[in-house]
């Protein structure tokens, strides 16, 4: 069961990274002015927060989003225009 959860978490992580790589970031860190440095730090912080959220709530995307958002905010990132990091929660809006 444990290898399955690890594989699931990595799949979610890689999928979310592929999504953010193709779109402009919805998060910005006002403390980082250099674009290249911001991109590198975002990737590092996003991976760490995504992994932590997936480990805490492997089957609950809503809770993953809450943990991810708090983690990113704690690292100094703010959401642009109120748009959050997109998780596929399966809910229709």
RAMOFEN-V930983 format. One record per pair of residues at least 6 apart in sequence whose C-alpha atoms are under 6 Angstrom apart, sorted by the first residue. I is the first residue (numbers start at 1). J is the second residue. If there is no record, write none. Layout:
i=<I I>
j=<J J>
//
This chain:
i=<9 26 26 27 27 27 27 28 28 29 29 32 49 49 50 53 53 53 57 61>
j=<54 79 80 77 78 79 80 77 78 76 77 38 68 71 68 64 67 68 64 89>
//
